[in-house]
C-alpha cells in the first residue's frame, strides 16, 4: 500500500492503479455496477479478464488472482480461505460493497494482515428508514388495522380493538446501539413525537446513548417499558434467541416487536405462541428460518406483518454501497486510511 509522503508542511499523495477483481454473483453485478460505476472503477484501478467472478477455483480465475492486489466483494462472494489466499500472493485489500463480511472473511484473511472494509454503514440507512416507518405504523397499529379492514369492511368498530392508536408520548426500545440502531435513534429523535427512546446494549457507552437523546437501560427494563421493541443486535452465539419466551412475557399487552436485524435473535416458536394469543404484535423483515416453513402460523395471524428481507439495500439503493466501496478503493490507491475498516476484534461484535 502507498502511504502519504511528507515534504515540509505539504502532504503529497502518490496514487497507483491497483489490480482489482470483482467477486460477487452475476445478478449482484448487474444491480451494483452500471456504466457510471464501471467508468469510475477503471479510472481508479486496473482491471483484467475476468472483470467479475462468482467462483475462485477455475484455472482462469486462479491465474487472475495471482495478479490481483484488491478484491471488491459483495453478495455471492465465496469464502476467502487459505487456498484462495495462497493463489493470491499480491492481495492486500478486501473491500466489501455490501454489509456483513462474515460469509467470506475469516481468520485466514486477518492472519495475512489484509485490509478489510465494509459498506455496512451505507446499508444501514435504508434499514433504519424502514425501521422508523415500521415504528410509526406500529404505534398507530396500521398494518393490523389494514388486515381488519379487509375482513370487516364498513364495520369500523374494529378500530377500537387495538388499544391506544397514538404516535405521541409512547416508548420505543432499541436493542443494539449498532450502526443501524444509532441511526434509528437519530431519526426517531428528529420527529416531534414526544416519544421516549430507550437503548439496551451492554457494549454501548452510556454517555453516547444519552448524547444521542436516548436513555440507556438493561434489556429487562427495555422490555417492560416498551410500546415498540426494535431489534438491532448482531447474530452471534450469545445473541441467539435473546428474545425468547421469558423476554416476550415481559412485554406489555399490545406491544409490537420489530425485527430488521437477524431472525436468530428471536425464538420463533415462542413468538408464534405469543402472537397467536393476540397479546403481542410483530413486524418481521427477517425470520428464523428464512423463509419460514409454509405451515408457520405467523403467515396467517392478523397481528403479524411479514416482509421478505427487503429493509436493506435493494435495487438502486445498492449503488450507494458501490459508491462507498469505490471511495474506499480510491483512498487505498492514494494511501489514505480507510473509512470503514473491519478488524477481527470489531468483527466479533458486528453482524
N, C-alpha and C positions, 0 to 999 in steps of 0.2 A: 504494500500500500504506500502511496506517496503521502508525505506529510508537509505542512506548511514550512517554507524556508524563510527564516527571518534575516532581513538586511536592514540594520538600524531599527527604525520605528515602523517600517513597512513590512507587511507580510505578503509574499508572492506565492500564489497557488499554482503549481505546475500540473496541469491536467494531463491525463493519458486516456486512451480509449480501451478499457479492459475488454478482453474477450468474454462474451456473455452468451449464455444459453438459457432459453425459457423452458421451464419444466412444469407442465400443467396439462390438464385434459384439453382435448381439441375443442370441445364446446366452450370451455372456460376461456381459451384463447380468443374465441370469437366474441365473447362478452367483453373482455378486458382490453383487447388491443385492436383498435381501428387504425385508419391511416394516420391520424394525428399522433397517436401514441407510438406507432412504429417509426414514424419520422423522427420523433424526439429520441427514441431508443437509438436509432442509427447515428444521431448527432453525438450522443454521449459515448456509445460503445461500439466495438467491433462485433459483428455477428456473422456467423457462417452457416453451413448446411449440416444438419438441420437447424432451422431457427428455433423450432419448438419441438418438444418431445413429451410423450406421456409415459415413456419407459426408459430405463437406464442400463439395459443389458445387451442390446444388439451391438454387433460389431461396429456399425456406422456411428451409433451414439457413443460407444466407448472411445472411438477414435476422436470424436469431437470433445469428449470430456477431458481427454489428455491435454487439450489446448486451453481449456476454459479457466478463467480467473473468477468469474461471478456467475452464480445461478440466480435467476429470478424465478421464484416458485409461486405456485398458487394451488387451488384445489386440484386434486388429482396427481400431485407430486408423489412418487414412490418414496419409501424410506431411504434416507441417505446413510446407508450402513457402511461398514468398513470396506466391503468390496467396491462399492461405488466410490468412496473416498480414495481408495488405493488407485482407482482408474483416473483420478483427477488430481495429480500431484501439484498442479498450479493453482488449484482452487483456493481462494482467500475469503470469499464472502457468499452468504446465502441470504438474499433479500426477498422477503415474502410479501407478495401482493395480495394477501388475504389476512385472516385473523390468526387463529391458533397455529403454532408451528409443531404441536405435539405429534401430529401424524407422520412427520418426516424428519424432524430434528431430534436426535438423541445424544447420548453421552459421547459417541464417536465423533460427532461434529465439534463438541466443546473440547474434547481431548486434542483435536487438531488445532485448536485455537482460532477457528474461523469466526469471522464477524457474522452475526445473525441479526436481522432486523425484521420487524413486522409492521403491517399496515393496520393492525388491530385498532389503533386509535381512530383511524378514519372510519373503520367499520362500526365503531361504537355509535356514531351519530345516527344512522337510521334505526338502530336497535333502541337507542334512547328515545327517539321520536315516536316510534311505535309504542314503547312502554308508556310514555306520557299520555298518548292518546288513549291507551288502554286504561290507565288510571282514571282519567277524566270520565270515560264511559262507564267504568266500574262504579264510580261514586254515584252516577245517575242511573245505574243498572240498565244501561242502554241495550247491550246485547241480549239480555234476558227479557226485557220488555218487548224487544223485537220478536223474540220467539213466541211470547204470549199473544202478540198482535195477530200472528198467523192463525192461531187457534181460536181466539175469542172474537176476532173481527170487531163488530160495533160495540160489543160489551167492554167498555174501557175500565170497568171496575178492577181489572187485573192490575192496574197501576198502583193500587193501594196494598198489594200483597207482598211488596218487596222492601218494606221498611222505608227508611229515610232516603229520599232521592235528591240529595243535596251535594253539590261540589264545594261547599263553603264550610270552613271550620272543622274539617274532618282530619283524620290521622292516617298518614301514609308511611308505612315502614319499608325501608330499603335494606335488604340483606346483601351485604357485599359492597364495599366502597371501592369498587373496581373502576376501570375507565368508564364503563357504561353506567355503573352505579353513581359515580360522581356527576356524570352528565345529566342523569335523570334528576338528581338532587338540584343541580343548577337550573335546569329547565322548569322544574316544578316551583322553584323559588322565585322565578321571574313572573309567575302568574299571581294575580291579585285575588287569591282564593282564601287567604287566611288559614290555610291548612297547616297542620303540624307535620314536620318531616322527621322521622326517626331513622337512625342508621345503626345497624348491628353488624359489626365487623371487628373481630378480636385483633386484627393486624392494623387497623386504621389508627392514625394519630388523632386522639380526641380533639386536639386543638384545630386540626384541619377540618374535621367534621363540623365543629362549631363555626369556623370561619366560612364554611360553605352554606351556613344558615340552617343546619340540622342539629338534632340532639343525639349524641352518642348514647347507645343503650346496649344492654345484653339481649340476646335473642329472645329469651323468655319474656322480657318486658316488651319488646317489639311486638311479639305475637299477641300478648294480652291486650295491647292498646290499639292494634291496627284495625282500621276500616278496610284498608287495602294493603296487602303484603306483596311486595315485588322482589323477585329473586335475581341476584346478580353475582353470585359466587361462582368460582371455577369448579370444574369437575375434577375432584381429587379423591383419593381413597377416603380421606377423613370427612369429605362433604357428601359422600354418597348417602342418600336418604336422610339428609339432615332435617328434612321436613317429613316426619312420619306421623304415626297415629297420635303420639303424645303431643307433638307440636301442633298438629291440626286441632286438637282438643282445646288448646289454649286460645285459639282464635275465637272471637265473639261471633254469635249468630249473625248471619248476613254478611260476614267479611268475604272479601274476594281475594283469592290467590292468583297472582300473575307470574308466569314463568316464561321469560325470554332468554334464559341463560342456558342451562343444560337439564335435560329430562331427568338425569340420575339424581339430581338434588332432592327429588320428591319420591316418596314411596307411592307408586301408582295405585296399588291395591288399597292403601289407606285413604288416598284421595278419592278413589271411586266410592268407597263406603261413606265418606264424609259428605260428598256432593249428592249421593243418592238419597240421603235423608232430607236434603233441601237446606241444611243448616249453613253450608258454605257454597260459594260460587267460585268459578275458576275461569281464567282466560289463559290458554296454554298455546304457545307457539312451538314449544318443544315438549317431548314426552319420553318416557322410558317404558318399553322400547319405542323407537321411532321408525315408521309409524306404529300406532297402537294396533294390537290384534283386532281383526274385524269384529269380534264379539265384545269388545270393551264397552261397558255401559256409558263411558264418557261421550261416545258419539251421539247418544240419543237423549242425554239429560238436557232439559231446557235451561239449566243454570250453568252450563259449560259452553264456552266458545273455544273451538279448536281451529288453529290455522297451521298450514304445513311448513313450518320453519321459514317464514318469509320476513321476519323482523330485520334480519341482517341485510347486507348489501345485495340487491337484485338488479338485473338489467343494467340500465345506465348508471345506477349507483356504484357499480363495481369499477367504473372508470376513475372515480375519485381515489380508489386504492391503487390503481395503476399510476396515477399522477404522483401519489405518495412514494411508491417504490422507485419511480424514475428519479424523483428528487433525491432519494437515498443513494441511488446509483451515481447521480451527478456529484453528490457530496463525497462519495467514496473515490471517484475519479480525480477529484481535486484535493483530496487529503483532508477534507473537513470531517469532524466527528459525526457519527450517525445521530439521527433524531430520535429513533425508537429502537434502541438495541435490546436484544434478549440475551441474558446470560443463564447459566444453569441454575443460579440462585433465584433469579426473577422468574424463570420458567416454573420453578417449583410451586409458585403461588399464583400462577396465571392459568387461564383456561387453555 
